[in-house]
Amino acid sequence: MSESSVKILLIEDNLAEARLLQEFLKQASSKQFNLLHVKRLGEGLKELNNDIYDVILLDLTLPDSQGLSSLVPLIAQSPSIPIVVLTNTNDEELAIEAVRQGAQDYLVKRHVNTDVLVRALRYAIERKQSLEGLRKVNENLENRVQEYTAELVKAEEINKFKAEFVSMLSHDIRNPLNAILLATGLLQNNDNKLTQEKKTSHLQLIRSAIKNMAHLLDEASLIGKADSGKLQCQLDPLNLELFCRQFVKEIQLNINEKNLTFIFNSIGKFDEELWDEGLLRHILGNLLNNAIKYSLPGGKVLFEVIDRDDSVIFLIQDWGIGIPKEDQMHLFEPFHRANNVDKIPGTGLGLAIAKKCAEAHGGKISVSSEVGVGTTFTVILPKIKS
Ligand code: ADP
C-alpha cells in the first residue's frame, strides 16, 4: 500500500453517510485516500471490473442486496481485495458473522471517526496482504507437494516396470538356457553312445537356443534404448515401394513355410524420400512376421503401402487367429501376449518395439482385430522433409 494512493470503493446507498465518510477521510492528516462511491452492489461489482481498488467499504443494507449475501459475489469477483463492512449499532452480530465469512473488519457507523476509519482501512489492507501472502505460500507448497507426489508415483511405476521387465526377461532366457544345458549334458555324457545324426540334432538345438537368446536380448536392448530416449531417427533417401518389395522377398521363406497367399500392393506414386530404414525394418518386420505367424496354414496376408501427400500408410492384414478384445489395449506393452496364442512361440516384445520405432519416426500404430476373423495393423508415418 503506497501512502498517497489508497483506492477505496464505497458501496453505500445512504448519501448522507457516504458524504460523512468522505469528510472523515478528507480530515486524515495526509491526503492518501481516494474514494469512489456507488450506491448499489451491482454498480460496485461493475466498478471492480473496471479498476483496481485497495479496499472495499461495504454497507450491509443495499437496495439490490441484503446482509451477508453482498459478500459472496464481491469475494468471488475480487478475492484479494479486503472488505470492511459498515453496520448499524443493532446489527453487530451480523457484522461479526461477515468477518467470519471473509470480511477483514467491521465498523459500527455511529462510532466512526477519522482515526477509527483510517485505522480500520489500513488494518484491513495489511491483514489481507499478509493473508494473501500466506495463501500464495500455501498454494506454492501444495503445488510442490503435488509435483513431488506425481514424480514419486512415476518413479515407483518405472521401478515396478523395470522389475517386471527384468523378471520376464530372465524367465524367457531361462528356457533356451535350460535347452542348452540339457543338450550339452547329453553330448558330454553320452558322447560314444550317440549317433552322428543325434549329435547334429543336439548341436542344432543349441544353436537355435542361442539364436533365440540373442534375439531376445537384442529386442530387450532396443526397448531399453527407446525408453532412455536413445532411439533416434536417421534419415536417408529411400524409395519406399522398392524397399517394401525387397523386404517382402526377404521374408519369403516364412511365407512359403506356411503355404500362405501373400499380396503386396503399393498405392500412389513413390519417389525417393527421407526414411529411417532401420526403424522401418523393425516396424514392418515385426508386423509382417506376426501376420504370418498368427495365420493358419494356407491363409492369406495382405500388405499395402499407400502414399499420401504428407504421410505414408502401411496396412498389414491377416485372416488368422485374431486378438481377444481384452488383450488389444495391452498389446503394445512389453511381454504382453494374448491368451489365444496357445503354443505359437514369441516373446511379446515385437509390438512394443514396432510402436516405439513408429513413434521415433513421428508416427503411430493402431490395431483392429476380431478373434477367428483376423487382424489389421495400420501404421501412419509422416513424411519428413529435409
Ligand atoms: P510375440 O513375440 O508374442 O508375437 P508381439 O509383441 O509381436 O509378441 O505381439 C504381442 C501379442 O499380440 C502376441 O503374443 C499375440 O498375442 C498378439 N498378436 C500380434 N500380432 C498378431 C496377429 N497378427 N494376429 C493375432 N495376434 C497377434
Residues whose N, C-alpha, C, O or C-beta is under 5 A from the ligand:
A	BS01	ADP	N290 A291 Y294 G320 I321 G322 I323 L331 H336 R337 A338 V341 P345 G346 T347 G348 L349 G350 L351 A352 T375
